[in-house]
Amino acid sequence: MKTTDPQKISQLIFRRIVGTITAEETAYMEEWRKASPANEETYQRLLNTAFLEREYRRMKAVDINRPLADMQARIHRNQSSIWIKAGVAAAMLGFIIWGITYLRTPVSNPDTTQTEKLPYASHIQAGETKAVLTTSNGTQISLGADSKKNKEALQRTQQQPEKTTSTEAKLNCLVTPRGGEFRITLEDGTQVWLNAESQLSYPDTFRTNERRVILKGEAYFQVAKNEEKPFYVESGGQLIRVYGTEFNIHSYPEEPEIYTTLVSGSVALQPSRGNSGELFLTPGHQAVFVKSDSSAYVRTVNTDVVTSWRKGMFVFEEQNLGQIMCTLSRWYDFEYEFTDNVLSETVFMGSVPRYGDFNEVLQILEKSGGLKFRINNRTVIVSAR
């Protein structure tokens, strides 16, 4: 058989998958399959659905063209569903073309996963739904993924509220550990998603003419609207006033800045102490509050990127490797160190699956950033390749 155009073979395999291939095209493809063992093996691998799913997920996990993709998504966001289907088809065809070009090398077992080839530790796992609630009277309750049990436990704590003559409400304290996340619905209907290593202090009942909570760490708020009873979030020297809004706060005590990102509605921010004026945010903007001098500034952001952790992904934009490893260590519960501190300043743009296998996450970072990882117990050591 003469030299074959990879694009043509890719199109034929695509038509074979979707069921539109003709008899003449089938004969042509059969001739190509018989021309060499490498052709046949490539063909079988591209028809192996498990292999396709794994490889496609791995390829797309780091998207160096994501800024362009974001722009295209905004352009086509309001297009009809036929464009979406066409895009999926184009992506599949593009992947098959990649397969024809780069997969024509024999392998011993097409079902062997990438994680089996890597020397990483399997004992480091993605986080899960878990938290510890310490009630206002000191009772500790472990909460997990079973929503029914969680609801029953929370109801028991509210059945006999502590009698007090004080106007200051006593607070419950909900804590997610490293490797944990949790969602809670407050008494007024407000929903709060807590990220790993975070703490939310809140009362059983909002008794006064305001609703007030205290946050350490990161949380996504979906605040129930009540114009007569504003909602306040105290966090690291910053006070946020809300009426009915969705927003994300990133406020870890060890970090020098607090990031408040508004998804919808409106919020006003100010230092929790002093008489500084309020800073108002509109959707699609982020306030950066500098703890050292209580100053703040506003910038435009992609809210989908900032809140991606709540939707099963970590999306990194213009973050250095030190920040990325800090984020991952909270979720996967590990320590880390750099063999050269210069590496920690390497800027990275891409994404990794939040619930993915740890080996897969490190492999993504290795391939995209020229890095090498090794693990000593629960410490990840980062070096240059």
N, C-alpha and C positions, 0 to 999 in steps of 0.2 A: 504493500500500500504506500502511495506517495505521502510526502509530508502533509500532515493534516493541520488545519487552522484550529487552534484551541478554542477560539470564539465559537466556531461552528459546532464543534463537539459539545461545548458547554450548552449551547442552545438546544441541541438534540437531547442531552440528558435532562435538561429542564422540561422539555416537552414530554419526555418519558415519565417524569415524576408527576406532571399535572394531567397526563393522559391525552395529549393532543398530537402525539407523534404519528406520522404516516408510515405505511408499509415500506415505502422507498427509503425514508429516513431511518427506519429501523434496520434495514439491510446495510445501509452505509455505516451506521454505528456498530453493527455486529462485525463488520470487516475491520473497523478500527480496534475493537476489543481483541480480535484474534491476532492483530499485528504484533503484539508484544505482551509478556506477562505484566509489565508495569502498567500498560493501558487497562488490562482487565482488573488489576488490583485497585487502580484509581477509580474505575467505574463502580466496583463493589463498595468501596469506602464511601463514595458520594451517594450511594443508595442506602447506606446504613443510617437509619434515622437517629439512632443513639449517638453515633459519631458526628453527624451533622449538627445535632442539637448542642453537643458539648463544644465542638470547635467553633460554631457560630457564636455561642455565648462567650467563649474565651476571646475571640477576635473583637467582639463588640464591647467587651468590658472596659477597655481603654480606648476612647474615641478621640484621636488627635484632631479630628475635624469637627469636634462637637460645637465650637462656636458657629461654624457654617451651618451645621445641622439645626442649631437653635434658631438661626435666622430663617432657614427654610421652613422650620416648623411654624414660626410666627406668620410667614407669608401664606402657608397653606392651611393654617389652623381652621379657617372657615370654609375650606373647600369641601366638596361632596365626598362621600365614602369611597367612590370609585377611584379617587386619587390615592387614598390610603391603600387600597388593594393593589393599585399599580405600583406603589412604592414598595410594598412587601414583595411583590413579584420581582421587581428590579433588584432588591437586596438579595433575594435567593439566587437569581441569575448571576449577580456579581460574585456571590460566594462560590458558586459552582465554577465560574471562570478562574477564581483564585485556586480552587482545588485542582483543576486541570493543569494549571501552571506550576504549582508548588508541591503537589502531593504525589508526583510520579516517582516516588522512591519506595522500595519495598519495606514493609514492617512485619514483624513476627506475629503481631496480634492486634487487629484494628480496634479491639474493645478495651485495650489497656488504657487506663486513665492517666492523665498527666500527673496527678497527685501521687501515683504509685512510683513515679520515676524521680521524685524530688525528696531530698533528705530533710524534710521539715517534720516538726512534731505534730502528731495527730491529737495530742492531749490538749491543744489550744483550740477551743471551740468558740463559735459565734455566741453572742449573748442571747438571752431569752427573757420572757415575761416573768419578772419577779421583783418584789419590793418588801420592805418591812415598815409597818405602820406602828408608830408609838402614839397611843392615844393621850388625851389631855390628863388622864389620871394615871399614866405610866404603864398601862398594859401594852405589851408588844404582840403584834399579829403578823405572821408571815403570809404574804400574798403571792399567788402564782398565776398560771395560765388559765385556771378553771374559774371562769367569770361567775358561775353560780355560787361557788364557795366563797369567792371574794365578796359578792354582794351580801351573802348571809353574814359573813364576819363583820362587814362594815355596818350592817343594820343592827347587829347586837351591840356595837359600841355606841349607837345613837339612841337605844331604847331607854337608857337610864342616864340622862345627862347630869353632870355634876352640878349640884346646887351651889350657887355663888351669888353674893350681893355685889360683886365687883362689876363695873360696866365694861371692863376690859375682858374680852373673850379669851379663854384658854385655848391653846392651839394643839392640834394634832400634828404629827411630823411624819411625812411619808418619804422614805429614802429608797432610792434604787442603788444597788451596789455596782461596782465595776462588772461589766458583763450582764447588766440588767436593764430593763425598760418597763414602763407601766403606764396605763391610762386610768385616770380617775374622773368621775363626775361629781362635782361639788354640789352642795345643797341647793344652789340657785339654778342648776342645770349647766353651768360652765364645765366644759371638758378640758382636761389638761393631760398632755402626753409628756411623760418624763423620760428623758434620755438617760444613758448610763451615768452612774456616779453623780446623781442629782438629789436634791432635797426640796420638798415643798411643805411649808408650814401653813396651816389653814384651820379655821374654826369649824365646828360641827354645823353651826348656824350663824349666818350673818345677821346679828341682832341690831346693829346700829343703822345709821343712814348711809352707810358705805359698805363695800365688800373689799376686804384687804387680805392678801396672802404674801408670803415671803418665799423667794426662790434662791437656791444656790445650784449652779450647774446649768443644764439646758432643758427647756420645755417649750412645747407648742401649745398655745392657748386658743380656745374657741369660746369666747366669752358670751354668755347669755345676755341679751340686751335688756337693760333696765335704766332708763334715763334718770329716774329718781334716786337710784342707788349706784353711783359710779363704782367701778372695779379698779382697785389699786394693786400693783405688784411692786414690792420692795425687793431690790436686788443689788447687792454690792455697792451701796451708796447712791443708787439711782432709784427714782420713784416714777412709775408709769401710771397714768390715769387713762382709763378705758371706759367706754359705754357699751359697746357691742361690736366686737372686733375679732379678727384672727391674726395672730402674730407669733413670732418666734423670738425667744430670748436665749442668748448664749452668754452665760455669766458664771464662769468657774472662778472660785476664789483665788487660785494661783495665777490666773492670767491678768494682764494689766488693763485689758479693755473689755467692755460689755457691748455685745452686738444685739440690737433690737431691730427686727425686720418685720415690716408691716405687709400682710397679705391682702387684707380687706378692712374697710372701716377707717377709723382714725384713732390715734393715740397722742398723748402729750407727755413729754418727758422733762424731768428736772432733777437736780441733785436732791437727795432726801433731806439734806441739811442746808440751811441758808435760804436766801430770798431770791435766788436766780429765777429769771423768767422761764416760761415753759417753751419747749421746742416741739413743734407739731410735725407729725409724720403723715405722709399720704402713701397709699398702696404702691408697692414696687420700690420703696426706699428703705434704707437701713440707717439707723442712728448708731454712731460709734462713740461710746462714752469712755473717756480716759479717766481712770480712777485716780491717778496721781494728782491731777489738778482740777478734777470735776468739770473738765471741758467736754464739748461734744461737737460732732459735725455729721452731716448727712450726705449719703451717696446713693446713687441708683444701683440696684442689684437685680439679679434674676432670682425671684423668690422660690422658684422650683429648685434651684441649686441649693439655696440655704436650707430648705425644708426637706431635702431629699432623704435625710436619715429616717424621716417618718414614713417614707414610701418604699423602703427596702433597698436604698442605694446610698453610697457615699459619693457625692460629686464634688470634686475639688477644682476650684478656679483660682489660679494665681496664689496657691498656698505652697509654702515650702515643706520639705520632707519632715522637718521637725514638727510642724503643726499636724501633718498627716499622721505621723507615727503616734503622736499624742492622742489624736481622735481614735485611731484604731486600737490603741492599747486600752482605752477605757471600755471599748465594746468587746474586745477579745480577751481582756484581763491578762495582760502580759507587761513585762518591763522591757525597756529597750535601751541600747546605747550605740553610739556611732564610733567607729574606729578613727574617723577624722571628722571633726566638728564642721568642717567646710561642707560636708555632705548634707548636713541638716538645713543648709540654706538653699539647696537645690530646689528650684521652683518646678512644680508639677501641675499639669492640667489633665484631668481625666476622671474616671469613675471606677469604682469597684463595688461588687454586690455586698450589701450589708449582712445578708444571711449566708454568704458563700463560704465554702471550705477555706480554711486559713491558708492552706498550701496554694490554692488558686489565687487568693489575694496577693500573696507574696510573689507568686510567679508573674502576675500582672505588673507589679511594681518593678520586678527585675527586668522584664522585657522592655518596659517603657522608659526606664531611667538609668540603665547601665549599672544596676546595683547587684549586690550579692548579699544573701542573708544566711546566717547560721543561728542555731538555737541551742542555748545552754539552759536546760530545765525550762523556766518560763521567761527567760531573757532572750530577746531577739537582738542579735548583733548585726549592725548594718555596715557594710564596707563597699568600696568601689569595685566593680568587676575588672 
